[in-house]
Amino acid sequence: MITELRTQNFKSWQDTSALQFAPLTGLFGANSSGKTSILQVLLMLKQTVEQPSDWNKPLYFGDEESLVNLGNFNDVIHKHKLNLSLDISVSWKSSTVSDINKYIRSYNLNVETLLPSQGDRDRSGEISFSTNIFRGAVNNFHYKTDLYRFDGQQPELFRCYGLRTARTEIGDIFSRFEEAFENLFSRILYLGPLREYPRPRYIWKGDHPEGIGQEGEKAIPALLSRRVRHLSIDKQILSWLQRLDLIDSYDLRPISDTNQDYEFLVKQYKGGPEVQLIDIGFGVSQVLPVLILCYYAPEGSILILEQPEAHLHPKAQTELADVLIDAVTNRNVQIILESHSEYLLSRLQRRIAEKAIASVDTALYFCEINDGTSEIEQLDVDQYGNIRNWPQDFFGDVTGELIKKTKVEMQQRKVMS
């Protein structure tokens, strides 16, 4: 699980400050306030890890086929000021920390030793990574456990997180950190804000996708994959679609003898006719990948969701919060989401009050932008779900709109009388 993220001089962010992440982390705020850029930092690191070539490039900014296509270093540096350096740090819980510490002690390596009490919170079981990139080249990077710190410097660096060195004890330690770093980002699964348009038929050739694709294009193959492995998640998916008040039932069945072509049929109400997914409201096809990903992703996964509530009516947006809570609490996945939904947030507040999820297991942030620079504030949510530092006009000025409406009504009544 990612526990902390900080980036400096990335796109609209001069400094995000150290953002504490929880099992359920939410980013809220207006359009173009910098929410998505925070997610893009993680996606950029993921595609850097997974890029098979260009080991000497510190970061892979992507292309049309990537999770994100950010252009180049000049495009992402804050306000295009090339005299600035890009700084990224991330911390995460790792089961390998104790083994790494034991390895270091057993070889009595000459590295910087940290006091266990250093820092403002308990970092046991965590690995921290930070990197400094200037004009597209890595200046240095650091790895840290609760006890030890390692520094990587030129000219031995490759990518932004690895050390090219001889097979020495130090080299072995770095390789263990690199493996932990790569393992972390291999567990990230991303679903973007625009899901694939529904199809009249779906092709599945028996494969078992790792995720469902960034547009949900592999959602139906994932559903079928679970069935053949006797790990069906259809019951959970249907239960939530019913609870979101979207459909009554669905049937995913083959339409040819080869069992490669499938159609997704739904009944919108009990006793109603079966129709194809393309013939009903758009919201079903947009939320279906969200539901499938929450129950298809392996335990320990980190799910990044952009606007999971897209195209849903208010009641469904409200109920969607319970989907996320269930996945976090019962499936041991971390969810990091970007949302505009006050209904989803209100349900989260209620569930915190009801102790369905602890306030410490959520981290909610509000983003805004001023003069081209993004700013972020963590929402102070108490054990009763109250937000103590609710930003002004968080979801618009509802009270102000009612006051203005009332004034107009009074004026019109006065004229009519």
BALUM-186097 format. One line per 4 residues: number of its first residue (from 1); for each residue x, y, z of C-alpha. Coordinates in Angstrom, 3 decimals, padded with zeros to 6 digits. Example, Ala and Ser with C-alpha at 12.3 -4.5 7.8 and 13.67 -1.06 7.14 Angstrom:
2
1	012.300/-004.500/007.800; 013.670/-001.060/007.140
END
This chain:
417
1	000.000/000.000/000.000; 001.239/003.477/-000.875; 001.462/005.511/002.324; 002.898/008.833/001.172
5	003.494/010.764/-002.040; 005.147/014.083/-002.719; 006.079/015.796/-005.939; 007.654/019.169/-006.605
9	007.595/021.104/-009.877; 005.387/018.652/-011.753; 002.965/020.380/-014.137; 000.731/022.726/-012.098
13	002.246/021.594/-008.792; 005.055/023.597/-007.285; 004.853/021.347/-004.229; 002.111/018.926/-003.235
17	003.681/018.603/000.231; 003.819/015.139/001.773; 000.406/013.609/001.051; -000.566/010.837/003.449
21	-002.362/008.054/001.624; -004.822/005.640/003.236; -006.555/002.464/002.034; -009.232/004.744/000.535
25	-007.785/008.011/-000.760; -009.920/010.584/-002.556; -008.994/013.710/-004.506; -011.769/016.278/-004.950
29	-011.890/019.750/-006.465; -012.744/021.755/-009.551; -011.739/020.860/-013.102; -008.070/021.544/-013.955
33	-007.172/021.956/-010.280; -004.349/019.389/-010.399; -006.118/016.262/-009.143; -005.315/014.188/-012.215
37	-001.687/015.329/-012.218; -001.181/013.664/-008.836; -002.417/010.392/-010.307; -000.219/010.914/-013.367
41	002.902/010.893/-011.202; 002.111/007.331/-010.141; 001.150/006.275/-013.670; 004.351/007.787/-015.055
45	006.411/005.761/-012.601; 004.434/002.621/-013.443; 005.024/002.926/-017.188; 008.683/003.749/-016.536
49	009.044/000.440/-014.679; 007.227/-001.459/-017.426; 008.983/000.157/-020.405; 011.221/-002.608/-021.859
53	013.755/-000.303/-023.528; 015.487/003.030/-022.936; 016.970/002.069/-019.594; 019.088/005.200/-019.615
57	016.071/007.523/-019.674; 015.138/008.455/-016.105; 011.397/008.595/-016.808; 009.176/007.293/-019.572
61	006.777/010.122/-020.369; 004.732/007.935/-022.672; 003.171/007.887/-026.123; -000.276/007.315/-027.605
65	-000.313/003.727/-026.328; 000.760/004.508/-022.765; -001.263/005.016/-019.615; -000.352/008.695/-019.855
69	001.311/010.674/-022.629; 003.074/013.612/-021.000; 005.347/014.732/-023.826; 008.837/015.351/-022.461
73	010.636/016.840/-019.472; 010.116/020.390/-020.711; 006.369/019.749/-020.900; 005.979/018.482/-017.340
77	008.283/020.840/-015.441; 006.331/023.463/-013.496; 005.472/026.487/-015.675; 008.101/025.211/-018.170
81	010.886/026.711/-016.053; 013.905/024.683/-017.125; 015.976/025.899/-014.182; 013.781/023.828/-011.854
85	014.304/020.206/-010.875; 011.593/017.582/-010.748; 011.420/015.899/-007.344; 009.333/012.836/-006.584
89	009.147/010.785/-003.415; 006.920/007.845/-002.578; 006.650/005.583/000.476; 004.921/002.236/000.722
93	004.386/-000.716/003.020; 006.531/-003.663/002.017; 006.943/-007.169/003.382; 010.618/-007.128/002.336
97	011.773/-004.417/004.792; 012.797/-006.781/007.604; 014.712/-009.024/005.181; 016.561/-006.027/003.744
101	017.471/-004.783/007.217; 018.726/-008.225/008.233; 020.813/-008.450/005.062; 022.417/-005.076/005.760
105	023.275/-006.034/009.338; 024.655/-009.402/008.340; 027.131/-007.771/005.925; 027.882/-004.877/008.278
109	027.654/-002.490/005.349; 028.935/001.041/005.657; 025.677/002.932/005.054; 023.886/005.754/006.808
113	022.060/004.461/009.867; 018.864/006.199/010.923; 017.390/006.375/014.383; 014.218/004.290/014.646
117	012.400/007.321/016.089; 013.335/009.589/013.176; 010.323/011.155/011.489; 006.921/012.235/012.713
121	005.199/008.851/012.400; 005.858/005.158/012.608; 007.620/004.051/009.421; 008.215/000.429/010.340
125	007.554/-001.851/007.404; 007.922/001.029/004.944; 010.280/001.692/002.093; 010.735/005.284/000.961
129	012.102/006.366/-002.399; 012.959/009.857/-003.633; 014.558/011.123/-006.814; 015.814/014.450/-008.137
133	015.766/015.008/-011.903; 017.264/018.137/-013.471; 016.946/018.921/-017.180; 015.871/015.394/-017.902
137	018.759/013.644/-016.124; 018.852/012.015/-012.701; 020.971/013.893/-010.170; 020.469/011.358/-007.405
141	017.977/009.112/-005.715; 017.549/007.666/-002.256; 016.077/004.566/-000.703; 015.249/004.398/002.965
145	013.868/001.902/005.448; 013.089/002.594/009.088; 016.772/001.992/009.891; 018.942/002.675/006.847
149	019.380/005.104/003.977; 021.079/004.459/000.618; 022.150/007.109/-001.884; 022.550/006.604/-005.620
153	024.556/009.120/-007.632; 025.884/009.603/-011.143; 027.258/007.979/-013.240; 025.947/004.635/-012.025
157	022.225/005.393/-012.332; 019.719/003.890/-014.734; 016.159/005.071/-015.024; 015.119/007.044/-011.949
161	015.272/004.218/-009.448; 018.130/001.825/-010.294; 021.870/001.563/-009.778; 024.165/000.048/-012.369
165	027.021/-001.406/-010.373; 029.165/-004.510/-009.931; 027.849/-007.483/-007.984; 028.872/-006.265/-004.559
169	027.009/-006.250/-001.279; 025.861/-002.679/-001.998; 024.761/-003.725/-005.474; 022.765/-006.606/-004.009
173	021.027/-004.258/-001.599; 020.087/-001.873/-004.390; 018.740/-004.746/-006.466; 016.455/-005.690/-003.562
177	015.154/-002.130/-003.369; 014.665/-002.049/-007.129; 012.660/-005.274/-006.999; 010.468/-003.838/-004.250
181	009.949/-000.658/-006.301; 009.012/-002.609/-009.421; 006.708/-004.882/-007.449; 004.870/-001.876/-006.035
185	004.123/-000.362/-009.419; 003.281/-003.689/-011.017; 000.359/-003.862/-008.560; -001.195/-000.614/-009.795
189	-004.257/-001.054/-012.006; -005.728/002.011/-013.680; -009.186/002.817/-014.992; -009.544/006.120/-016.797
193	-012.473/008.574/-016.823; -013.754/007.541/-020.277; -014.753/003.902/-020.437; -015.232/001.963/-023.648
197	-018.558/002.337/-025.418; -020.737/-000.820/-025.083; -020.594/-003.375/-027.894; -023.218/-005.698/-029.386
201	-020.784/-008.589/-028.887; -017.557/-009.298/-027.026; -014.706/-011.571/-028.086; -012.886/-013.680/-025.510
205	-010.216/-016.193/-026.560; -009.627/-017.774/-023.180; -006.994/-015.341/-021.927; -006.723/-014.121/-018.324
209	-005.962/-010.380/-018.379; -003.960/-008.829/-015.545; -006.368/-005.906/-015.369; -009.340/-004.660/-017.335
213	-007.586/-002.006/-019.445; -007.526/001.724/-018.918; -010.836/002.132/-020.767; -012.387/-001.038/-019.356
217	-011.979/-002.777/-022.707; -010.985/-006.020/-020.987; -013.764/-005.991/-018.392; -015.925/-008.650/-020.055
221	-012.948/-010.983/-020.745; -012.008/-010.563/-017.075; -015.519/-011.564/-016.029; -015.391/-014.648/-018.246
225	-011.879/-015.470/-017.079; -013.116/-015.679/-013.509; -015.929/-018.013/-014.532; -013.728/-020.630/-016.180
229	-011.407/-020.619/-013.167; -014.407/-021.245/-010.897; -013.873/-017.859/-009.239; -016.997/-016.180/-010.560
233	-017.671/-012.633/-009.407; -021.034/-012.395/-011.188; -022.944/-012.550/-007.917; -021.159/-009.507/-006.498
237	-021.437/-007.555/-009.744; -025.170/-008.202/-010.133; -025.835/-007.401/-006.486; -024.231/-003.975/-006.864
241	-025.931/-003.231/-010.195; -029.244/-003.934/-008.482; -028.349/-001.850/-005.466; -027.306/001.036/-007.713
245	-030.827/000.716/-009.179; -029.506/000.244/-012.708; -030.732/-003.196/-013.838; -032.578/-006.226/-012.476
249	-030.432/-008.976/-014.023; -027.915/-009.748/-016.745; -026.763/-012.722/-018.770; -023.397/-013.041/-020.478
253	-023.617/-015.934/-022.903; -021.950/-017.273/-026.058; -023.525/-016.573/-029.420; -021.448/-019.045/-031.457
257	-020.238/-022.630/-031.181; -016.647/-021.496/-030.746; -017.377/-019.909/-027.342; -015.384/-016.864/-028.409
261	-018.256/-014.493/-029.200; -020.451/-013.349/-026.302; -023.345/-010.987/-025.869; -024.216/-009.092/-022.711
265	-027.977/-009.060/-022.204; -029.801/-007.237/-019.428; -033.268/-006.929/-017.969; -033.905/-003.447/-016.666
269	-036.816/-004.550/-014.472; -038.190/-007.822/-013.152; -040.060/-009.663/-015.860; -038.882/-007.241/-018.532
273	-037.459/-008.193/-021.929; -033.773/-008.982/-022.450; -031.964/-006.275/-024.368; -028.363/-005.719/-025.300
277	-026.120/-003.515/-023.201; -025.959/-000.962/-026.010; -029.753/-000.508/-025.829; -029.995/000.800/-022.268
281	-028.715/003.818/-020.366; -025.047/004.692/-020.802; -024.402/004.634/-017.052; -024.492/000.823/-016.822
285	-021.665/000.321/-019.312; -019.624/003.055/-017.626; -019.875/001.730/-014.075; -019.611/-001.948/-015.007
289	-015.792/-001.796/-015.435; -015.497/-000.089/-012.035; -017.401/-002.908/-010.349; -015.531/-005.643/-012.205
293	-012.127/-004.133/-011.404; -012.945/-003.849/-007.694; -013.640/-007.604/-007.513; -011.336/-008.904/-010.238
297	-008.136/-007.221/-009.039; -005.910/-009.494/-006.936; -005.660/-008.744/-003.240; -002.894/-006.248/-002.558
301	-003.629/-004.329/-005.756; -003.668/-000.536/-005.917; -006.591/000.734/-007.975; -006.443/004.202/-009.498
305	-009.903/005.337/-010.565; -010.742/008.550/-012.389; -014.320/009.719/-012.018; -015.777/006.309/-011.160
309	-019.170/008.021/-010.819; -019.252/009.242/-014.448; -022.715/009.084/-016.083; -024.426/007.851/-012.905
313	-027.492/009.460/-011.364; -027.177/010.795/-007.778; -028.514/007.671/-006.020; -026.089/005.447/-007.898
317	-023.211/007.804/-007.108; -024.130/007.532/-003.440; -024.249/003.733/-003.476; -020.964/003.574/-005.377
321	-019.194/004.763/-002.230; -020.244/001.504/-000.562; -018.694/-000.477/-003.426; -015.362/001.224/-002.772
325	-015.599/000.718/000.978; -016.406/-002.976/000.517; -013.444/-003.492/-001.816; -011.060/-001.740/000.577
329	-012.236/-003.428/003.764; -012.997/-006.928/002.491; -010.633/-007.427/-000.449; -007.453/-005.770/000.840
333	-007.062/-003.440/-002.118; -006.095/000.213/-001.957; -008.217/002.665/-003.930; -006.993/006.081/-005.027
337	-009.728/008.007/-006.773; -010.388/011.370/-008.377; -013.987/012.516/-008.202; -016.392/015.440/-008.530
341	-019.249/013.722/-006.690; -020.685/015.310/-003.560; -023.045/012.315/-003.290; -020.161/009.872/-003.106
345	-018.402/012.009/-000.502; -021.545/012.384/001.603; -021.974/008.586/001.745; -018.329/008.228/002.800
349	-018.966/010.695/005.619; -022.016/008.731/006.743; -020.180/005.403/006.686; -017.346/006.876/008.751
353	-019.925/007.971/011.338; -021.447/004.473/011.273; -017.945/002.967/011.646; -018.282/000.972/008.426
357	-014.839/002.397/007.686; -012.552/004.193/010.124; -011.673/007.819/009.466; -007.981/006.844/009.665
361	-008.553/004.456/006.743; -009.570/007.356/004.536; -007.551/010.309/003.263; -009.599/012.956/001.483
365	-008.104/015.992/-000.228; -009.398/019.168/-001.835; -007.462/020.683/-004.751; -007.687/024.165/-006.212
369	-005.535/026.301/-008.476; -004.448/029.907/-008.068; -002.382/031.817/-010.628; -001.431/028.611/-012.417
373	-000.198/026.809/-009.295; -002.163/023.991/-007.665; -002.773/023.875/-003.942; -004.042/021.017/-001.830
377	-005.589/020.671/001.609; -006.415/017.483/003.461; -009.970/017.404/004.708; -010.096/017.033/008.475
381	-012.703/014.303/008.947; -013.587/013.378/012.526; -014.893/010.030/013.790; -018.468/011.182/013.151
385	-017.800/011.947/009.494; -017.832/015.722/009.947; -015.433/017.746/007.822; -014.002/020.392/010.137
389	-012.291/022.429/007.424; -014.877/022.351/004.650; -013.556/024.599/001.839; -015.699/027.516/000.741
393	-017.935/026.638/-002.231; -016.581/023.074/-002.178; -019.445/021.841/-004.353; -020.818/025.222/-005.378
397	-022.785/027.761/-003.389; -026.077/025.897/-002.886; -027.252/028.230/-000.129; -026.429/031.275/-002.233
401	-028.422/029.883/-005.146; -031.466/029.317/-002.896; -031.236/032.851/-001.509; -031.093/034.360/-005.009
405	-033.971/032.147/-006.153; -036.047/033.269/-003.169; -035.331/036.939/-003.906; -036.488/036.520/-007.507
409	-039.636/034.744/-006.329; -040.429/037.544/-003.858; -039.958/040.192/-006.556; -042.191/038.325/-009.010
413	-044.918/037.827/-006.392; -044.744/041.527/-005.529; -045.240/042.486/-009.188; -048.129/040.012/-009.586
417	-049.881/041.364/-006.508
END
